[in-house]
Each structure stands twice: as structure tokens, then as C-alpha cells.
């Protein structure tokens, strides 16, 4: 597993890893979801983009080994800040070259935000199970509700969040809250690689940093700014997503100026792993069209 590179931006420490040695072509930057890791993107997933150009996985702010600066307050966590930090890190990695952003869940939201607030960095966006409004449902929606219940609720949130880092078996079980097709998730050929790669990093996540996200995201809504996105945008969603209402993807595809929507039937929040054949076909088709325009 490649060692991460630390990037200092506005007092934040972000982290990135290179996933291939190619330096020609359009750089591709992968963004993971809430509570995730730069190692969410397994070699099997990033290999789909190896012919596009150099590929990097970049952390969301506050996700280990990324670190929020001391005294960072939840009120500071905004779409604009995330876009500024991510675009600054991208500049550190690839200079003035534009990039194709590939984001899952909160990573999809972050990719959209970057395309809105720092469009000069973005050549295209692939938003997988992403959202414009950060009000979640299912287990993550319950966690968002819990942190709004005062000190006791926030203390319970930290305890529940910590359970996922107890051991790999518990961590593996937690993944099922994201899926619609649990059998497909558990039998995904690279699922064990995903668990083994991400567990050491997820167990080191700072509960206070995660608390900031769960408190801030329900108040964030970039819906009205989506028409500012002019870069080609691929929107992928499972029609049985239990975490992010699929209507969010419909809104993104409707409002972004140059977007295509792809709905994967029978898939939940992890369509990448639940329906890998359908997902890969969508990626290959859209990327080929995207490259033909550039």
C-alpha cells in the first residue's frame, strides 16, 4: 500500500496517494465519503481510469491522516472551505492542470462544491451517490439527529462511532448499513481488500472531527449553485440508496449545466461494489465520451 503524502493548506493537513505512475493525460482525483479513507479506492476501481492520466486519491479534510487545525469549529466547515482546501491540494499535486474529480457520497458533494467554487481546477466530475443537500437518511440520518440532541447525544454518537474501529469484523458488519444488496456487497471480489486497506485508517479517525461533519452537513445546501457547474458531469445513483435519497442525484443532474444521470437498479449507497458490472460499464461509456470532447 502506497505511503500517503501530507499536504498543508490553510493550517489543515490533507493527505493524498498516487495510484499509478502515468504522468501523461488528464489527472484524475478520487474523493472518498464521510468517515472514509484515501484507501477506499481499491486498485480495481482506480484502474478504470489509468488510461485517462495520473490518478490520485485525496482525503477529505479532517479524515486521518488528514487533520483539522487546532480549534477548528463546526461553523467553519462549509462547502466553500472544502472546495478551497481540495483545490489547493490539487494544485500542490498537479500544478495548473485541470482534473477529473471522482467522488463518492460526501466525496461527490465535495467534487460538486469544487466545481462550483473553484471551476478553474475542474475538467469534469463523476458524482457517485452524492448530494447537494447534506441531510442523510438511514443509519447516518439517525447519527445526524443524535448529534443535535445536546451533550448526551454527542457522547452517544462518539461511542457508536467508535464501535466500528473495535475490530475488522465489527467494521465489516458496519458496511452493511450502506447496502441494498447485502449479498452482492459481501461477495464483491475486492471487499476484503477494501476492509483490510481502510480499517487501520478508519480506526484512527478523530471522533470530534467526525462530529463536526455530522453537525454541519444538515445545514449545507448547494442546490441553488449547481447551475454554476459547466464541466461535464456524470451522476450515478443506486435506486435503493438507504443513506442519500436518490432524488438528490436527480436534482444534481437537472440543475448542473452539462450532466448525465445513470440509475443503477437494485443498488444502494455502494453501487460501485453492489453492481460492479453495471457501474464499470457506465464509467467506461461516460469516460470515452468525455475524452472525445477534450
C-alpha positions as CSV (number, residue, x, y, z in Angstrom):
1,X,0.0,0.0,0.0
2,X,1.5,3.3,-1.1
3,X,2.5,5.7,1.7
4,X,0.4,8.9,1.8
5,X,1.7,12.4,1.1
6,X,0.9,15.1,3.5
7,X,-0.2,18.5,2.1
8,X,-0.5,21.7,4.2
9,X,-3.3,24.1,3.2
10,X,-4.5,27.0,5.4
11,X,-3.5,25.2,8.6
12,X,-5.2,22.0,7.5
13,X,-3.2,18.8,6.9
14,X,-4.6,16.9,3.9
15,X,-3.3,13.6,2.6
16,X,-3.0,12.0,-0.8
17,X,-1.7,8.9,-2.5
18,X,-0.8,8.3,-6.1
19,X,-2.4,5.2,-7.6
20,X,-0.5,4.9,-10.8
21,X,2.8,6.1,-12.3
22,X,1.4,7.6,-15.5
23,X,2.2,11.3,-15.9
24,X,0.6,12.0,-19.3
25,X,-3.0,12.8,-19.9
26,X,-5.7,14.3,-17.6
27,X,-5.1,13.9,-13.9
28,X,-7.9,12.0,-12.0
29,X,-8.5,12.8,-8.3
30,X,-10.7,10.4,-6.2
31,X,-12.6,11.7,-3.1
32,X,-13.9,9.3,-0.5
33,X,-17.1,9.7,1.6
34,X,-17.8,10.6,5.2
35,X,-15.8,8.6,7.7
36,X,-13.8,7.1,4.9
37,X,-10.2,6.9,3.9
38,X,-7.9,7.6,0.9
39,X,-7.6,3.8,0.6
40,X,-11.4,3.5,-0.1
41,X,-10.4,3.5,-3.8
42,X,-9.0,0.0,-4.4
43,X,-6.7,-0.7,-7.3
44,X,-9.5,-2.4,-9.1
45,X,-11.6,0.8,-9.0
46,X,-8.8,3.3,-9.9
47,X,-7.6,1.0,-12.8
48,X,-10.7,2.1,-14.7
49,X,-9.1,5.5,-15.1
50,X,-5.4,4.6,-15.6
51,X,-5.6,5.4,-19.3
52,X,-7.1,8.8,-18.6
53,X,-4.0,10.1,-16.8
54,X,-2.2,10.1,-13.5
55,X,-4.5,9.1,-10.6
56,X,-4.6,10.3,-7.0
57,X,-6.7,9.6,-4.0
58,X,-7.2,12.7,-1.9
59,X,-8.6,12.9,1.6
60,X,-11.5,15.0,2.8
61,X,-10.5,17.5,5.4
62,X,-10.3,16.0,8.9
63,X,-10.1,12.4,7.8
64,X,-7.0,10.6,9.0
65,X,-4.2,11.1,8.1
66,X,-5.7,14.5,7.3
67,X,-6.1,16.6,10.4
68,X,-8.2,19.7,11.2
69,X,-6.2,22.6,12.7
70,X,-6.4,23.2,16.4
71,X,-9.5,25.0,17.5
72,X,-11.3,24.3,14.2
73,X,-15.0,24.9,14.8
74,X,-18.0,23.3,13.2
75,X,-19.2,26.6,11.9
76,X,-16.1,26.8,9.7
77,X,-17.0,23.6,7.8
78,X,-18.6,24.8,4.7
79,X,-18.8,23.9,1.0
80,X,-16.7,26.9,0.2
81,X,-14.0,25.8,2.6
82,X,-13.9,22.2,1.3
83,X,-13.6,23.5,-2.3
84,X,-10.8,25.8,-1.3
85,X,-8.8,23.2,0.6
86,X,-9.3,20.5,-2.0
87,X,-8.4,22.8,-5.0
88,X,-5.3,24.0,-3.1
89,X,-4.2,20.4,-2.5
90,X,-4.9,19.6,-6.2
91,X,-2.7,22.5,-7.2
92,X,0.1,21.1,-5.0
93,X,-0.2,17.7,-6.7
94,X,-0.6,18.6,-10.4
95,X,0.2,22.3,-10.7
96,X,-2.1,24.3,-13.0
97,X,-3.5,21.2,-14.8
98,X,-7.3,20.7,-14.6
99,X,-8.5,17.4,-13.2
100,X,-11.3,14.9,-13.5
101,X,-12.9,14.6,-10.0
102,X,-14.4,11.3,-9.0
103,X,-16.3,11.4,-5.7
104,X,-18.4,9.0,-3.7
105,X,-21.1,10.2,-1.3
106,X,-19.7,13.2,0.6
107,X,-16.8,13.0,-1.8
108,X,-19.3,13.5,-4.6
109,X,-20.7,16.5,-2.8
110,X,-17.1,17.8,-2.4
111,X,-16.4,17.3,-6.1
112,X,-19.5,19.3,-7.0
113,X,-18.6,22.1,-4.5
114,X,-15.1,22.3,-6.0
115,X,-16.6,22.6,-9.5
116,X,-18.9,25.4,-8.2
117,X,-16.4,27.5,-6.2
118,X,-13.1,26.7,-8.0
119,X,-14.1,25.8,-11.6
120,X,-10.7,26.6,-12.9
121,X,-9.5,23.4,-11.4
122,X,-12.1,21.0,-12.7
123,X,-12.3,19.5,-16.2
124,X,-15.1,17.0,-15.3
125,X,-17.0,15.5,-12.4
126,X,-18.2,11.9,-11.6
127,X,-20.5,12.1,-8.7
128,X,-21.5,8.6,-7.2
129,X,-24.2,8.5,-4.6
130,X,-23.6,12.2,-4.0
131,X,-25.8,15.0,-2.8
132,X,-26.4,18.8,-2.9
133,X,-28.2,18.9,0.5
134,X,-26.5,17.2,3.4
135,X,-29.5,15.7,5.1
136,X,-29.0,11.9,5.2
137,X,-31.3,9.0,5.9
138,X,-31.0,5.6,7.4
139,X,-28.2,4.9,10.0
140,X,-26.3,8.1,9.0
141,X,-29.5,10.2,9.3
142,X,-30.0,8.8,12.8
143,X,-26.5,9.8,13.7
144,X,-27.2,13.4,12.4
145,X,-30.3,13.5,14.6
146,X,-28.3,12.2,17.5
147,X,-25.7,14.9,17.5
148,X,-28.4,17.5,17.6
149,X,-29.6,16.2,21.0
150,X,-27.1,18.0,23.2
151,X,-24.1,16.7,25.1
152,X,-25.6,13.3,25.8
153,X,-26.5,12.7,22.2
154,X,-23.0,13.8,21.1
155,X,-21.4,11.4,23.7
156,X,-23.6,8.6,22.4
157,X,-22.5,9.4,18.8
158,X,-18.9,9.1,19.7
159,X,-19.4,5.7,21.4
160,X,-21.4,4.4,18.5
161,X,-18.8,5.7,16.0
162,X,-16.0,4.0,18.0
163,X,-17.6,0.6,17.7
164,X,-16.7,0.4,14.0
165,X,-13.0,0.6,15.0
166,X,-13.0,-2.1,17.6
167,X,-12.0,-4.9,15.2
168,X,-12.2,-5.8,11.5
169,X,-15.2,-8.0,12.0
170,X,-17.3,-5.2,13.5
171,X,-16.0,-2.8,10.9
172,X,-17.0,-5.2,8.1
173,X,-20.5,-5.5,9.6
174,X,-21.0,-1.7,9.7
175,X,-20.7,-1.6,5.9
176,X,-24.0,-3.3,5.5
177,X,-26.0,-0.3,6.6
178,X,-25.0,1.3,3.3
179,X,-26.1,-1.5,1.0
180,X,-29.4,-2.6,-0.6
181,X,-27.9,-5.9,-1.9
182,X,-26.0,-7.2,1.1
183,X,-25.1,-10.5,-0.5
184,X,-23.6,-8.7,-3.5
185,X,-21.6,-6.4,-1.2
186,X,-20.2,-9.2,0.9
187,X,-19.3,-11.3,-2.2
188,X,-17.7,-8.4,-4.1
189,X,-14.3,-9.8,-5.1
190,X,-12.3,-6.9,-3.7
191,X,-14.4,-6.4,-0.5
192,X,-11.8,-8.0,1.8
193,X,-9.1,-5.7,0.2
194,X,-11.2,-2.7,0.9
195,X,-11.7,-3.7,4.5
196,X,-8.0,-4.5,5.1
197,X,-6.8,-1.3,3.4
198,X,-9.2,1.1,5.2
199,X,-9.6,-0.3,8.7
200,X,-6.2,0.8,10.0
201,X,-7.0,4.4,9.0
202,X,-10.7,4.5,9.9
203,X,-10.0,3.3,13.4
204,X,-7.7,6.4,13.8
205,X,-10.4,8.9,12.8
206,X,-10.9,11.7,15.3
207,X,-14.4,11.5,16.8
208,X,-14.5,15.3,17.2
209,X,-13.8,15.8,13.6
210,X,-16.5,13.4,12.6
211,X,-18.9,15.1,15.0
212,X,-18.2,18.3,13.2
213,X,-19.3,16.8,9.9
214,X,-22.5,15.3,11.3
215,X,-23.4,18.6,12.9
216,X,-22.5,20.8,9.9
217,X,-23.7,18.8,6.9
218,X,-27.5,19.0,7.5
219,X,-27.2,22.8,7.3
220,X,-25.3,22.8,4.0
221,X,-27.2,23.0,0.7
222,X,-25.5,23.8,-2.7
223,X,-28.6,23.1,-4.8
224,X,-29.1,26.7,-5.9
225,X,-25.4,26.9,-7.0
226,X,-25.5,23.7,-9.2
227,X,-26.2,25.7,-12.4
228,X,-22.7,27.2,-12.0
229,X,-21.2,23.8,-12.8
230,X,-20.4,23.9,-16.5
231,X,-17.9,21.0,-16.6
232,X,-19.2,17.7,-17.9
233,X,-20.8,15.8,-15.0
234,X,-21.6,12.1,-14.6
235,X,-24.2,11.4,-11.9
236,X,-24.5,7.8,-10.7
237,X,-27.0,6.6,-8.1
238,X,-28.5,3.3,-6.9
239,X,-32.3,3.5,-6.9
240,X,-32.4,1.8,-3.4
241,X,-29.8,4.0,-1.7
242,X,-30.7,3.9,2.1
243,X,-28.3,6.8,3.1
244,X,-28.7,9.5,0.4
245,X,-32.1,9.8,-1.1
246,X,-31.8,9.1,-4.8
247,X,-33.8,12.3,-5.5
248,X,-30.6,14.2,-4.7
249,X,-29.0,12.8,-7.8
250,X,-32.0,13.7,-9.9
251,X,-31.7,17.3,-8.6
252,X,-28.0,17.4,-9.4
253,X,-28.5,16.1,-12.9
254,X,-31.3,18.5,-13.6
255,X,-29.6,21.6,-12.3
256,X,-26.0,21.1,-13.4
257,X,-25.5,22.6,-16.9
258,X,-23.9,19.6,-18.6
259,X,-24.9,16.5,-16.6
260,X,-25.9,12.9,-17.4
261,X,-27.8,10.8,-14.9
262,X,-27.3,7.0,-14.6
263,X,-29.6,5.0,-12.3
264,X,-28.4,1.5,-11.2
265,X,-31.4,-0.6,-10.3
266,X,-31.3,-2.7,-7.1
267,X,-28.2,-0.9,-5.8
268,X,-27.8,1.0,-2.6
269,X,-25.2,3.5,-1.5
270,X,-22.4,1.3,-2.6
271,X,-23.3,0.7,-6.2
272,X,-19.6,0.5,-7.0
273,X,-19.4,-2.8,-5.1
274,X,-23.0,-4.0,-5.2
275,X,-23.4,-3.8,-9.0
276,X,-19.8,-3.6,-10.3
277,X,-20.5,-4.7,-13.9
278,X,-23.2,-2.1,-14.4
279,X,-21.0,0.6,-12.6
280,X,-18.0,-0.2,-14.8
281,X,-20.0,-0.1,-18.0
282,X,-21.3,3.4,-17.1
283,X,-17.8,4.6,-16.2
284,X,-16.3,3.2,-19.4
285,X,-19.0,4.7,-21.6
286,X,-19.0,8.1,-20.0
287,X,-15.3,8.4,-19.8
288,X,-15.0,7.6,-23.5
289,X,-17.5,10.3,-24.4
290,X,-15.8,12.7,-22.0
291,X,-12.4,12.1,-23.6
292,X,-13.8,12.6,-27.1
293,X,-14.9,16.1,-26.1
294,X,-11.4,17.0,-24.7
